[in-house]
Amino acid sequence: MRLMPLFLLVPALAAPAQAFVFGGTFDKKAAGRLAEMSASFERGDCESVIENFSIFLGEKPPARLREEAYGYVGRCYERGGAADKAISIYKLALGLYPGNMFFASRLAFVYNQAGFNSDAVPLFLKVLEIKSDDAAANLGLARAYAALGFYAKAKVFYSLAVVLQDFSDRAALREYAAWMLKKSDWPEALFIAGKGAEAEPAVAYWSLVQARAMAGQGEYYKALPLIESAIRLEPSRQLRLERALYLLLAGLPKRAIEAADAELAADKNDALAASVKGMALYLLGMKTEARAYFNTARGGGPFTAGLAASFLSGSSVAVEGLYKN
């Protein structure tokens, strides 16, 4: 990615590097060194950029030349995965040039990627105060808020970002849909899944999101054809068992047993399939038969083990919980 020259980023810097005046004379040496750094950056030679940067600073160049140099070095540290060094250089540059939104934006993105989301938020807000239609900044802020658990705020900025991108960023759409499922915002999850499905009709993910959004609203009958569509596009044990659970929750225990049996035929110790069959048998009043499957389920992970223990203890909460969202 080509680094935009700082004279385009900051209107005050309207002259090329060779024309900067320092101490009453043209600082051709510093300008030449900066030109070398720029060429090295364009070639992807970040080792040369960083090496020249130390020499460049030793020549005490004017502030306007240093401003551009900090940008090249910061981006090189990002390219090299040196988040700590990128953060240091951008913080220094932003302190020296607080009006340069390039440094604020890059620092925010590095914070985001490094997991320092609370530090990223005010920087993204600062960028958006200047340019509210910056799609990347809106997306970065959405990601920061989502990671912090502020899903309502994340929704605001995800929605702005995907509209500004004309719903073209598939990764952003997937993130947005996943967070909306987590937020239990079923209408928004369905809307975004619809946009994703328009762009990628052969991708199972969007049918799965739609199925889960329907199931989240207790609409298990409507969820069934959607999960089945996802299975056709991308067959998997997980999706087949999710379908079996929807069948159970839709009040179709016999069909749920058939679905669970298909998975148990492949692996008789499948804890999730055993759980589904055990619950279905329990609902059909076949509690003695169900016990064997709950005992199998107890050998699974914490979820199936806990669920099986509840049924084996005869807890009414377990039965009632089948029909709760």
Helices and strands as residue ranges (DSSP letters): H 6-9, G 17-19, E 21-22, E 25-26, H 28-43, H 46-58, H 63-79, H 83-96, H 101-114, H 117-130, H 135-147, H 151-164, H 170-182, H 186-199, H 204-216, H 220-233, H 237-249, H 253-266, H 271-283, H 287-297, H 302-312, H 316-321
